[in-house]
Amino acid sequence: MATPRAIQLHGRPLGGDRYPAICAPLVGRTRERVLAEAAAVAARRPDLLEWRVDFFDGIGDIEGVVALAAEIKRAAGGLPLLFTRRSSREGGEPVALAEPQAVALCRAVCAGGAIEFIDYEMSSDPEHVRAVREAARAAGAQLVLSFHDFQGTPAREALRQRFALAEQLGADIAKIAVMPRGMDDVLTLLAATLEASGALKIPVISMAMGGAGAVTRLAGGLFGSALSFAVGEQASAPGQWPIDELDTALALLRKASGYWGA
């Protein structure tokens, strides 16, 4: 098996010897709750925090969001931060924010310098994707271009094309999340991930959501998925494991499989 492509940060693999790396979401609705959540979740030692700003009640205050990103970084002891505004069309919280405003928010947060990664949906208008990509590059942040299907699982070829599109659009990392209707869909997602991880020059992230897809959050790394999302205090998507349990299970899998350099 080829060595999987890890996400790099400052010239080193994110998570070090732990592959896939573990990311925990922050979903607090107020400043106080987000900061308390950041400190509590950081103590459980994920490799990355994701701030799901679409959960945040103050999302419309760009200056406030930029300032809070820096506060989150301090509260979490400097852990790397992924900034995500998930749209409602791809499973995010409904917010009164038009897409040009969302792009302005992304650009401001990148310029603020508190984040290492930013997630933006590859299905967005190409000009908006370009604007976020340029803002990320100017700030030295990495762009995750993502696709989410909460209704089902596209065919393997469609998933392959989605992974490839992320790279074509200039992503540093490609991410796909789907909702399986059965274990055949889980196999479809894993097969597409394995193919993309070998074909693309960038790292890939994938997961099948819900109970049927929970296995992908553990075994996805064997198929090339470089990051697994785990519950810090609250889940941001169905099927996420608690950090402690996922870390233990990954360690056992590494030992049993002899893979990932274990």
Number of C-alpha atoms within 10 A of each C-alpha: 7 9 12 21 20 25 24 16 15 7 7 10 17 21 20 14 11 20 28 31 23 24 23 31 27 28 22 22 16 14 17 11 13 24 21 16 22 29 16 15 21 20 12 14 18 23 19 24 28 22 24 22 23 23 21 21 13 14 21 16 10 18 13 12 21 22 13 18 23 18 18 25 20 15 18 23 13 14 19 19 25 24 25 20 23 22 20 11 11 16 14 18 16 12 17 11 14 9 13 10 13 21 20 16 22 26 22 18 25 27 18 16 15 24 27 20 23 26 25 25 22 23 16 15 10 11 10 19 21 14 14 24 26 17 23 26 14 12 17 15 23 23 26 28 28 26 21 25 17 17 12 16 22 17 12 18 11 12 22 20 12 23 31 18 17 26 20 10 14 17 24 21 26 30 26 24 22 23 23 25 16 13 12 12 21 22 16 18 29 24 17 23 28 20 15 25 24 17 12 17 13 21 24 32 27 30 30 32 25 17 13 17 25 18 17 23 24 22 19 24 28 22 23 28 32 28 28 24 29 26 23 27 18 16 17 20 16 14 21 26 20 17 22 14 12 19 21 10 14 20 14 13 17 18 13 10 11 10 16 18 11 13
